[in-house]
Amino acid sequence: MENITQTTCKHMRSKDIMVPDFTDPDVEFGLDQGVQHYWCFCTMTTAGPDNDFVAPETCKKGRACFVAE
């Protein structure tokens, strides 16, 4: 099994977490499945504590407010 490491901040949230677990094995949901609305759990807005936009491509290691799991 492949070891998957977290690449996004643990405070990043999306509608993805609100999608029910469907029983259809062909349905998969993830950060790369077209979810276009993200927010920061710290600020509860679409901007992080550093006032930069919240998105998988921006909420990564190296960002001042990034927090790993």
C-alpha positions in Angstrom: 0.0 0.0 0.0 1.3 3.5 -0.9 2.1 5.8 2.0 0.1 9.0 1.5 1.4 12.1 3.3 -0.7 15.2 4.0 0.2 18.0 1.6 -2.4 20.5 2.6 -3.0 22.4 5.9 -5.1 20.7 8.5 -7.2 23.8 8.8 -8.3 23.9 5.1 -12.0 22.8 4.7 -14.2 22.1 1.8 -17.7 21.0 0.9 -16.0 17.6 0.5 -16.3 16.9 4.2 -20.1 17.2 4.0 -20.6 14.7 1.2 -22.2 11.5 2.5 -20.5 8.2 2.1 -22.2 6.6 -0.9 -22.4 2.9 -1.2 -21.5 2.9 -4.9 -17.8 1.8 -5.0 -17.4 3.7 -8.3 -18.1 7.1 -6.7 -15.0 8.6 -5.1 -14.6 12.0 -3.6 -11.4 13.9 -2.9 -9.9 17.3 -2.9 -9.2 17.0 -6.7 -12.8 16.1 -7.6 -13.9 19.6 -8.6 -14.8 21.1 -5.3 -14.4 24.8 -5.8 -15.2 26.4 -2.5 -12.6 26.2 0.3 -12.3 28.0 3.7 -10.0 28.1 6.6 -11.1 26.7 9.9 -9.1 29.3 11.8 -10.7 32.3 10.1 -14.0 30.7 8.9 -13.5 32.6 5.6 -12.0 32.0 2.2 -8.8 33.7 3.3 -6.3 32.2 5.8 -4.7 34.0 8.7 -2.2 35.5 6.3 -5.0 37.0 4.1 -4.1 34.8 1.2 -6.7 32.7 -0.7 -7.6 29.2 0.6 -7.1 26.4 -1.9 -5.3 23.1 -2.1 -2.6 24.7 -4.3 -1.9 27.5 -1.8 -2.5 25.8 1.6 0.8 23.8 1.6 4.0 23.5 3.5 6.0 26.7 3.2 3.0 29.0 3.8 3.4 31.0 7.0 0.1 29.7 8.5 0.5 26.1 7.4 -0.1 23.5 10.1 0.5 19.8 9.4 -1.6 17.1 10.9 
